[in-house]
Amino acid sequence: MSERLRIGVLASGRGTNLQALLDGCKSGFIPAEIVVVISDRPNAMALQRARSAGIEAIAIEPSQVGGMAGFEREAVRTLKERQVGLVCLAGFMRVLSASFLKEFPNRVLNIHPSLLPSFPGLEAQRQALEYGVKITGCTVHFVDEQVDHGPIIIQAAVPVREDDTVESLSERILKEEHRIYPEAVRLFATGRLKIIGRRVCILPEGE
Ligand code: GRF
């Protein structure tokens, strides 16, 4: 039997997507193990969630290690030492460089709260509301060198209601995030994702 996939998560904030992945691994839905959670913010709730789940939680503050290059160096070392085969960004608020990505080719995933390529970048839910779209959603994608840009794995659509605020819309999108991120990681962990150009094909089960 092939070895279980080892996952490292990078998170900056409250970590509800991290929690969805932790729960997915625990229940067996995702046949993989989260072995380390790294944050650029020592007070991130995500680190507490990791500790509560008995998972190693590490803070690396860029300002303490010579900036983002130092953060990436430390993070790569940490992830490699733990033989991580997949890096999941879950509300990680910094942009990773090409030199980080080349250490994990096609092995870094991200979740974004819009239907990409619409509304990349910060405050995607506010952007969608202000633009006036009637449908928005969320996207899990492979990470490449451009922000919120790499090949798309799964998307979920969420209707925008007349009376939506940024908060109410974000909440409705978040529910879908918690559904599709574990699903995408499960597909990765079971070897069912094949990247062809910009397209990600989902292979049938058991191939
Ligand atoms: C989510 O909306 C995610 O799509 C975006 O950042 C937010 C993180 O939320 N990338 P959480 O920390 O997972 O609760």
Residues whose N, C-alpha, C, O or C-beta is under 5 A from the ligand:
A	BS01	GRF	G13 R14 G15 T16 N17 L18 A90 G91 I111 H112 P113
